[in-house]
Each structure stands twice: as C-alpha cells, then as structure tokens.
Amino acid sequence: MKALVLESHDTDPVIREVPVPKLGPGEALVRVQAAALNRRDAWIRRGKYPGIVHPIILGSDGYGIVEAVADEGAEWVGQAVVLCPSINWGERAAYQSDDYEILGLPRNGTFAEYVAVPLPLLYPAPPHLSPTEAAALPLAGLTAWRALMTRGALQSGERVFVSGVGGGVATAAAKLALAADAELVVSSSRAHKIDTAISWGAKGGVDYTREGWRKEAQRLSGGGYDVIIDSAGGDDFGHLARLLAPGGRLVFFGGTRGAWPSILPQHLFFRQISILGSTMGSPHEFSELLSFTSKHSVRPQVDQVFNLAEGAAAFTRLEAGEHFGKIVLAVGNK
C-alpha cells in the first residue's frame, strides 16, 4: 500500500510502498478514504513532541470503510466509519490514564491507504458529512468538545470567546458554540477569518495584534464572558483572564505563544474564576460529539484538500498558518 512516511524530523514526509498492516487481536483494518492534518503532526515533524519514533506514518483523523476484522466485530465489515483518535483513555472521566496515546504516534496513523486500529476506535460516520468533512472532525472536534462542553460546562445563552479562530480546534469550538445557542465572539490576526465567523452567526471579533483589543473584546461581551477557549497562552493570557464574567471559566489546551505573564490574584478570586486545563478527550466524549453534530447538522470547516502524494505541500500549508479550518488528504481509495 501507499503511505505518507516521515523518515526523520525536519524533513518532508514522502510516499512509500509499505506492507498492509497485519491485524492483532481485537483490531480492524480500515481502507482509508480521507485523513486530516493537525498541528500535532507539524510538531512531530519538527521533532518537538514527546516519544517520537521514525519512520512513522502520521495522522490522527480518518474516514474510511472497514475491510476486515481480526476476530470479533464482523458486523463492522463494509461500514463507513470515522475513527476516534483517543486510545487507552482509562476509567476516569476527569483525566486520561498513564497508558493514554493518540492515533498516529507511536502507533502508525491514517496517512496511508490502510490503517489497523482497535475496534473501540470505530464509530459510524455521521451521514450528513462528506468523507472529507468526516475526516476533519475527530481530533479537533473532540478537543473542542471537551474544552467547551466538559471542562467549560457551556450552557445555552452563555457568552463565549474563542481565540485564534481559523485553527482547527478554535474553528470547531466556534461552530459548536453557535450550535449550542451561545453568544460568540472570536479573535484572529486575519480580518477575513473574523468575517467568516461573523457570517456563521458570531456577534463580532477582534484582531489580537492591535493595541486595545481587550477593551473591544470587553465591549462586545456586554459584561464579560462565561467561557473562554484558548490554545496560545503567552502574554495575552492575562488579558483573557480579565475578560471573564463572574463565575467564568477559561479553558486552555495549548501554549504555542509561550509562558503566561504574571496574573494578579485579585483579578480572579473575588469573581470566582476557574482556569482549567484540557486535552483531546475520551471515547465517551467522542460519542457525545458525534451525536451533537448529527443532531445540529454541524459541519467541520475544510480549508483545502490535497492528494496523498501532495502530503508535503499539505504540511507546508499547515505550518504557514494561513489555513482556515482543516487541511485534508484525499487518500484515493474507492
């Protein structure tokens, strides 16, 4: 089979002929039709992720058809599925187990014509989604769902601020918030990304590179935000904390802009503020995400589709940061 293989860090992934995966007990062989890139893949490519092995087939997101099963689960054969990228979450809903891992490292992932996955990772694909949309959903959608719904405990009618709209998780969070009847404000460094979110129903947006953006975000909130979703960290994190309404929740799941600044406790404790760390999420939350997206006809935002052989170009677009939504690989299996 053809696969997009990363042979060492700081190199382009290349197309290679590799053996079709052999199934272990409790596994299924999925013929991949579409897979999507995530920022995680870029960090692995640059050698800035723990536990990297080479060579590796990356890819945490996938849509395809179940071709075979090792033993049990014959009812899955022939079904169109979307893959949950969360492996070995464990028994505790509050946090993942020590054995937790994400599809695509250290286990080979979805940037290939076939992938072998444990049966619990298989979920019927939402029928309202195209193959490319379904492939764009899992990692970003699950991360956004846990941050917004589980950790952020979003309620209908609450005010939500999503920073960095345009990135995969932030864009998913924006769409989920709107589907949940929240009042949404976004930030971005690109006016067209803000305009697109407004066209979906967002109340407004701010350019976080402009001086005075916090005051504009405060004005748009009409009294502070109940939930703020952030993946950047950095110097602006203190501004985000000050944008929260009493009882507000600031949920973060990344730190691409570095360490937080000093934050005055007085800005937090009297208003009963919560600052909450989050990760991708559990299979149970993935099931909740699929049910919600089907009920509300939520469609992931697909930025651009590349063929598997154009994988290096897809990585270049991801790392340039100009994309809006998810970059998808059409694997080509029919």
LOVO-524762 format. One record per residue (C-alpha): x, y, z; residue number from 1. Coordinates in nm, 3 decimals. Example, Ala and Ser with C-alpha at 12.3 -4.5 7.8 and 13.67 -1.06 7.14 Angstrom:
2
ATOM    east   north      up num
ATOM   1.230  -0.450   0.780   1
ATOM   1.367  -0.106   0.714   2
end
This chain:
334
ATOM    east   north      up num
ATOM   0.000   0.000   0.000   1
ATOM   0.098   0.365  -0.039   2
ATOM   0.168   0.564   0.275   3
ATOM   0.298   0.909   0.362   4
ATOM   0.601   0.830   0.577   5
ATOM   0.800   1.064   0.799   6
ATOM   1.152   0.919   0.799   7
ATOM   1.322   1.178   1.022   8
ATOM   1.244   1.514   1.179   9
ATOM   1.272   1.839   0.982  10
ATOM   1.217   1.655   0.655  11
ATOM   0.918   1.634   0.424  12
ATOM   0.705   1.322   0.456  13
ATOM   0.740   1.105   0.144  14
ATOM   0.525   0.849  -0.034  15
ATOM   0.648   0.495   0.019  16
ATOM   0.522   0.146  -0.060  17
ATOM   0.478  -0.031   0.274  18
ATOM   0.307  -0.356   0.376  19
ATOM  -0.064  -0.352   0.456  20
ATOM  -0.088  -0.368   0.839  21
ATOM  -0.134  -0.709   0.995  22
ATOM  -0.419  -0.723   1.243  23
ATOM  -0.369  -0.805   1.607  24
ATOM  -0.642  -0.936   1.839  25
ATOM  -0.939  -0.701   1.863  26
ATOM  -0.832  -0.488   1.565  27
ATOM  -0.996  -0.379   1.241  28
ATOM  -0.843  -0.295   0.905  29
ATOM  -0.983   0.029   0.764  30
ATOM  -0.946   0.128   0.399  31
ATOM  -0.883   0.499   0.439  32
ATOM  -1.061   0.740   0.206  33
ATOM  -0.974   1.072   0.373  34
ATOM  -0.746   1.186   0.654  35
ATOM  -0.679   1.527   0.806  36
ATOM  -0.374   1.708   0.937  37
ATOM  -0.342   1.853   1.285  38
ATOM  -0.094   2.086   1.449  39
ATOM   0.029   1.777   1.636  40
ATOM   0.160   1.637   1.306  41
ATOM   0.361   1.953   1.245  42
ATOM   0.514   1.940   1.594  43
ATOM   0.613   1.576   1.539  44
ATOM   0.764   1.662   1.203  45
ATOM   0.977   1.930   1.371  46
ATOM   1.091   1.694   1.647  47
ATOM   0.909   1.894   1.916  48
ATOM   0.681   1.624   2.054  49
ATOM   0.749   1.357   2.318  50
ATOM   0.808   0.993   2.226  51
ATOM   0.880   1.038   1.855  52
ATOM   0.979   0.727   1.659  53
ATOM   1.099   0.702   1.298  54
ATOM   0.990   0.601   1.047  55
ATOM   0.628   0.680   1.132  56
ATOM   0.301   0.716   0.942  57
ATOM   0.134   1.018   1.100  58
ATOM  -0.236   1.102   1.102  59
ATOM  -0.486   1.102   1.388  60
ATOM  -0.801   1.174   1.183  61
ATOM  -0.957   0.936   0.937  62
ATOM  -1.269   0.831   0.749  63
ATOM  -1.292   0.502   0.564  64
ATOM  -1.451   0.162   0.510  65
ATOM  -1.388  -0.134   0.737  66
ATOM  -1.223  -0.401   0.525  67
ATOM  -1.162  -0.679   0.777  68
ATOM  -1.153  -0.764   1.147  69
ATOM  -0.916  -0.994   1.331  70
ATOM  -1.171  -1.194   1.528  71
ATOM  -1.484  -1.034   1.677  72
ATOM  -1.674  -0.740   1.526  73
ATOM  -1.773  -0.889   1.191  74
ATOM  -2.074  -0.653   1.183  75
ATOM  -1.834  -0.364   1.115  76
ATOM  -1.710  -0.504   0.783  77
ATOM  -1.828  -0.284   0.495  78
ATOM  -1.936   0.004   0.720  79
ATOM  -1.831   0.364   0.665  80
ATOM  -1.658   0.478   0.983  81
ATOM  -1.491   0.776   1.142  82
ATOM  -1.202   0.697   1.376  83
ATOM  -1.178   0.815   1.734  84
ATOM  -0.810   0.909   1.784  85
ATOM  -0.819   0.856   2.164  86
ATOM  -0.656   0.527   2.272  87
ATOM  -0.647   0.387   2.629  88
ATOM  -0.817   0.685   2.793  89
ATOM  -0.889   0.477   3.101  90
ATOM  -1.170   0.453   3.353  91
ATOM  -1.164   0.807   3.494  92
ATOM  -1.364   1.070   3.311  93
ATOM  -1.166   1.352   3.472  94
ATOM  -0.829   1.267   3.318  95
ATOM  -0.651   1.019   3.094  96
ATOM  -0.461   0.708   3.207  97
ATOM  -0.082   0.664   3.206  98
ATOM  -0.124   0.438   2.900  99
ATOM  -0.308   0.703   2.700 100
ATOM  -0.194   0.766   2.345 101
ATOM  -0.320   0.931   2.029 102
ATOM  -0.354   0.757   1.693 103
ATOM  -0.060   0.848   1.469 104
ATOM   0.224   0.816   1.725 105
ATOM   0.354   0.578   1.848 106
ATOM   0.103   0.366   1.652 107
ATOM   0.101   0.427   1.275 108
ATOM  -0.180   0.658   1.171 109
ATOM  -0.414   0.742   0.888 110
ATOM  -0.188   0.894   0.620 111
ATOM  -0.198   0.565   0.430 112
ATOM  -0.429   0.354   0.220 113
ATOM  -0.496   0.125   0.515 114
ATOM  -0.475   0.160   0.892 115
ATOM  -0.516  -0.101   1.166 116
ATOM  -0.699   0.024   1.474 117
ATOM  -0.857  -0.127   1.787 118
ATOM  -1.228  -0.194   1.743 119
ATOM  -1.329   0.065   2.008 120
ATOM  -1.197   0.338   1.779 121
ATOM  -1.465   0.264   1.517 122
ATOM  -1.777   0.484   1.504 123
ATOM  -2.041   0.502   1.230 124
ATOM  -1.972   0.810   1.021 125
ATOM  -2.236   1.085   1.061 126
ATOM  -2.449   1.052   0.746 127
ATOM  -2.476   1.428   0.690 128
ATOM  -2.099   1.463   0.644 129
ATOM  -1.896   1.408   0.328 130
ATOM  -1.582   1.190   0.356 131
ATOM  -1.357   1.497   0.377 132
ATOM  -1.580   1.659   0.641 133
ATOM  -1.591   1.341   0.846 134
ATOM  -1.212   1.312   0.831 135
ATOM  -1.183   1.672   0.950 136
ATOM  -1.388   1.611   1.264 137
ATOM  -1.213   1.378   1.513 138
ATOM  -0.910   1.533   1.686 139
ATOM  -1.006   1.899   1.654 140
ATOM  -1.372   1.832   1.722 141
ATOM  -1.303   1.615   2.026 142
ATOM  -1.054   1.866   2.170 143
ATOM  -1.304   2.148   2.120 144
ATOM  -1.590   1.943   2.268 145
ATOM  -1.404   1.858   2.587 146
ATOM  -1.280   2.215   2.631 147
ATOM  -1.615   2.377   2.561 148
ATOM  -1.870   2.129   2.692 149
ATOM  -1.697   1.913   2.954 150
ATOM  -1.439   2.144   3.109 151
ATOM  -1.611   2.471   3.017 152
ATOM  -1.960   2.338   3.105 153
ATOM  -2.117   2.563   2.842 154
ATOM  -2.488   2.637   2.878 155
ATOM  -2.726   2.770   2.615 156
ATOM  -2.726   3.150   2.602 157
ATOM  -2.385   3.195   2.766 158
ATOM  -2.121   3.427   2.622 159
ATOM  -1.817   3.257   2.466 160
ATOM  -1.485   3.396   2.346 161
ATOM  -1.272   3.175   2.117 162
ATOM  -0.920   3.292   2.048 163
ATOM  -0.736   3.224   1.722 164
ATOM  -1.033   3.129   1.506 165
ATOM  -0.914   2.967   1.185 166
ATOM  -0.710   2.697   1.356 167
ATOM  -0.868   2.354   1.356 168
ATOM  -0.972   2.335   1.722 169
ATOM  -1.071   2.700   1.754 170
ATOM  -1.285   2.678   1.442 171
ATOM  -1.452   2.361   1.570 172
ATOM  -1.515   2.532   1.906 173
ATOM  -1.672   2.830   1.732 174
ATOM  -1.912   2.611   1.534 175
ATOM  -2.003   2.401   1.838 176
ATOM  -2.067   2.712   2.048 177
ATOM  -2.302   2.854   1.787 178
ATOM  -2.485   2.522   1.756 179
ATOM  -2.529   2.526   2.134 180
ATOM  -2.701   2.868   2.112 181
ATOM  -2.413   3.054   2.276 182
ATOM  -2.330   3.417   2.204 183
ATOM  -1.993   3.401   2.030 184
ATOM  -1.705   3.647   1.989 185
ATOM  -1.376   3.542   1.827 186
ATOM  -1.024   3.672   1.780 187
ATOM  -0.778   3.636   1.495 188
ATOM  -0.494   3.824   1.330 189
ATOM  -0.676   3.797   0.995 190
ATOM  -0.984   4.008   0.917 191
ATOM  -1.125   3.754   0.671 192
ATOM  -1.127   3.485   0.940 193
ATOM  -1.323   3.711   1.174 194
ATOM  -1.562   3.800   0.891 195
ATOM  -1.622   3.432   0.818 196
ATOM  -1.707   3.360   1.182 197
ATOM  -1.948   3.654   1.179 198
ATOM  -2.112   3.512   0.866 199
ATOM  -2.178   3.194   1.067 200
ATOM  -2.352   3.392   1.340 201
ATOM  -2.076   3.522   1.569 202
ATOM  -2.156   3.855   1.735 203
ATOM  -1.818   4.001   1.642 204
ATOM  -1.443   3.960   1.655 205
ATOM  -1.120   4.137   1.745 206
ATOM  -0.772   4.146   1.595 207
ATOM  -0.544   4.040   1.881 208
ATOM  -0.242   4.204   1.715 209
ATOM  -0.393   4.552   1.754 210
ATOM  -0.342   4.766   2.058 211
ATOM  -0.656   4.794   2.269 212
ATOM  -0.809   4.467   2.152 213
ATOM  -0.904   4.369   2.507 214
ATOM  -1.123   4.677   2.552 215
ATOM  -1.301   4.599   2.226 216
ATOM  -1.349   4.237   2.331 217
ATOM  -1.485   4.357   2.666 218
ATOM  -1.730   4.589   2.492 219
ATOM  -1.854   4.307   2.267 220
ATOM  -1.908   4.080   2.567 221
ATOM  -2.166   4.305   2.730 222
ATOM  -2.043   4.220   3.079 223
ATOM  -1.772   3.956   3.043 224
ATOM  -1.753   3.606   2.902 225
ATOM  -1.881   3.292   3.069 226
ATOM  -1.639   3.067   2.878 227
ATOM  -1.311   3.149   2.704 228
ATOM  -1.127   2.892   2.491 229
ATOM  -0.755   2.943   2.428 230
ATOM  -0.466   2.741   2.287 231
ATOM  -0.197   3.007   2.259 232
ATOM  -0.104   3.121   2.610 233
ATOM   0.168   3.386   2.600 234
ATOM   0.145   3.747   2.709 235
ATOM  -0.225   3.784   2.621 236
ATOM  -0.336   3.513   2.863 237
ATOM  -0.367   3.765   3.143 238
ATOM  -0.594   3.980   2.926 239
ATOM  -0.817   3.678   2.864 240
ATOM  -0.850   3.615   3.236 241
ATOM  -0.968   3.972   3.286 242
ATOM  -1.237   3.928   3.021 243
ATOM  -1.423   3.666   3.225 244
ATOM  -1.758   3.736   3.388 245
ATOM  -1.819   3.631   3.749 246
ATOM  -1.812   3.252   3.761 247
ATOM  -1.635   3.243   3.424 248
ATOM  -1.423   2.952   3.300 249
ATOM  -1.103   2.995   3.099 250
ATOM  -1.013   2.665   2.933 251
ATOM  -0.674   2.617   2.768 252
ATOM  -0.526   2.321   2.580 253
ATOM  -0.201   2.453   2.436 254
ATOM   0.074   2.709   2.467 255
ATOM   0.205   2.795   2.121 256
ATOM   0.287   3.154   2.224 257
ATOM   0.477   3.055   2.535 258
ATOM   0.458   3.117   2.909 259
ATOM   0.182   3.316   3.077 260
ATOM   0.252   3.658   3.222 261
ATOM   0.206   3.735   3.588 262
ATOM  -0.164   3.740   3.676 263
ATOM  -0.291   3.932   3.977 264
ATOM  -0.493   3.702   4.206 265
ATOM  -0.730   3.997   4.267 266
ATOM  -0.844   3.966   3.906 267
ATOM  -0.963   3.611   3.970 268
ATOM  -1.065   3.506   4.317 269
ATOM  -1.339   3.755   4.404 270
ATOM  -1.521   3.677   4.077 271
ATOM  -1.493   3.300   4.140 272
ATOM  -1.294   3.247   3.819 273
ATOM  -1.182   2.899   3.707 274
ATOM  -0.874   2.835   3.491 275
ATOM  -0.896   2.482   3.351 276
ATOM  -0.650   2.268   3.157 277
ATOM  -0.786   2.030   2.895 278
ATOM  -0.674   1.765   2.647 279
ATOM  -0.826   1.592   2.346 280
ATOM  -1.092   1.386   2.523 281
ATOM  -1.231   1.039   2.584 282
ATOM  -1.421   0.795   2.361 283
ATOM  -1.736   0.874   2.561 284
ATOM  -1.696   1.242   2.474 285
ATOM  -1.633   1.146   2.111 286
ATOM  -1.969   0.968   2.109 287
ATOM  -2.131   1.281   2.256 288
ATOM  -1.963   1.493   1.988 289
ATOM  -2.094   1.273   1.707 290
ATOM  -2.448   1.279   1.848 291
ATOM  -2.440   1.658   1.883 292
ATOM  -2.300   1.720   1.535 293
ATOM  -2.563   1.492   1.382 294
ATOM  -2.849   1.649   1.581 295
ATOM  -2.746   2.004   1.489 296
ATOM  -2.602   1.929   1.142 297
ATOM  -2.265   2.077   1.239 298
ATOM  -2.014   2.058   0.954 299
ATOM  -1.639   2.084   1.012 300
ATOM  -1.468   2.362   0.821 301
ATOM  -1.247   2.216   0.546 302
ATOM  -0.977   2.453   0.426 303
ATOM  -0.819   2.263   0.137 304
ATOM  -0.796   1.907   0.009 305
ATOM  -0.469   1.756  -0.114 306
ATOM  -0.398   1.415  -0.264 307
ATOM  -0.191   1.178  -0.050 308
ATOM   0.103   1.229  -0.288 309
ATOM   0.083   1.603  -0.214 310
ATOM   0.140   1.545   0.156 311
ATOM   0.449   1.767   0.174 312
ATOM   0.250   2.058   0.027 313
ATOM  -0.027   1.998   0.279 314
ATOM   0.226   2.022   0.565 315
ATOM   0.365   2.345   0.416 316
ATOM   0.018   2.500   0.416 317
ATOM  -0.045   2.387   0.774 318
ATOM   0.281   2.534   0.901 319
ATOM   0.231   2.862   0.714 320
ATOM  -0.073   2.931   0.935 321
ATOM  -0.288   3.079   0.659 322
ATOM  -0.542   2.798   0.657 323
ATOM  -0.898   2.835   0.784 324
ATOM  -1.023   2.508   0.925 325
ATOM  -0.883   2.163   0.850 326
ATOM  -0.643   2.052   0.577 327
ATOM  -0.750   1.713   0.441 328
ATOM  -0.573   1.442   0.244 329
ATOM  -0.780   1.253  -0.014 330
ATOM  -0.623   0.909   0.000 331
ATOM  -0.791   0.787  -0.318 332
ATOM  -0.937   0.450  -0.219 333
ATOM  -1.280   0.379  -0.362 334
end
